[in-house]
Amino acid sequence: MKTIVITGGAGFIGSHVVRLFVKKYPEYNIINVDNLTYAGNLANLKDIENRPNYDFVKMNICDFDAFYRLMQERHVDGIIHLAAESHVDRSIKDPFTFARTNVMGTLSLLQAAKLFWESLPEGYEGKRFYHISTDEVYGALELTHPEGIEPPFSTTASSSKHHKAYGDKFFVETTKYNPHSPYSAAKASSDHFVRAFHDTYGMPVVVTNCSNNYGPYQFPEKLIPLFINNIRHRKPLPVYGKGENVRDWLYVEDHARAINLIFHKGKVAETYNIGGFNEWKNIDIIKVVINTVDRLLGRKEGEDMNLITYVTDRKGHDMRYAIDSTKLQKELGWEPSLQFEEGIEKTVRWYLDNQEWLDNVTSGDYQKYYEKMYGNK
């Protein structure tokens, strides 16, 4: 039986990856390693917590000794590394935490894996270190088509009815790194360490850079769940600048499918970009969310547009991100399964149907429970 560690498995994307692996691979032992900081919530995994091939270990990834013991005791074959501080606003206020977790935490995992795997008779054979990164390490793209243009583009077109491009250039796997925030700088540094461990020690690694994710279980500091909750309570919807910044959006379960595919079939030392070919201006996506929430709550569609409040733009706010995932589509056959309109509908329904989860997270009650259970603060 293979033993796979998934770090950050109690978080948003991580919980979807854990669920997929636990259900799809009963022959694997899946170990969820998470420190249960504010974004980690074991309630995200209630449906699989009693599965015989699932274990949870509370651990800080910066604790090298603890992780090395885990590698030895559980004979870990693979690591899927998602644990990270990821909120740009927080990184601007507290860059040290982002450097510690994203850089030193990743280095801790790499060194523990290296020492354990090199001690085995088979060495690195059958082993893999999969590092999940972000499109933000590439910097920013120019907004050359403010109103967007319809496909075809230089990239593979998606099935989304909305699909537009707001510029002529896209991030590809060879795009030069140019991070602009403490968050993206920390992620870029961790990416370099992962690749250095392959080049120096021969560790079998793979790196992916993904666009913005949305879907169930996302911590409600991020745009879509925050705004769903604010619309529900008729609170202001703070929009940075004029809301003209463009992001490429991907449904979280499609990201989890891509991670599964790349973990098993991706080439060692390769980088794969994962995106939805699904660019939206922030203000446009906000209007779609408002209309959808209003309709599902039985309100007049668009009734809550007056909640939009424009605020001072964020420092270093990149104008446009757009991923070209043609390589992943051509080499491994992956593509997004949902049209964006369908994904947003599912997402809004989930948050409205799971208000107890949302209230528990926004109130902070879940953290008090874990502090009592694990004695952590």
Secondary structure, DSSP 4 states (H G I P E B T S, - for coil): --EEEEETTTSHHHHHHHHHHHHH-TTSEEEEEE---TT--GGGGTTTTT-TTEEEEE--TT-HHHHHHHHHHHT--EEEE------HHHHHH-HHHHIIIIIIHHHHHHHHHHHHHHHSTTTTTT-EEEEEEEGGGG--B----TT-BPSP-SS---S-SS--BSSS--B-TTPPP---SHHHHHHHHHHHHHHHHHHHH---EEEEEE-EEESTT--TTSHHHHHHHHHHHT--EEEETTS--EEEEEEHHHHHHHHHHHHHHSPTT-EEEE--S-EEEHHHHHHHHHHHHHHHTTSPTTGGGGGEEEEPPPTT--SB--B--HHHHHHH-----S-HHHHHHHHHHHHHHTHHHHHHHHHTHHHHHHHHHH---
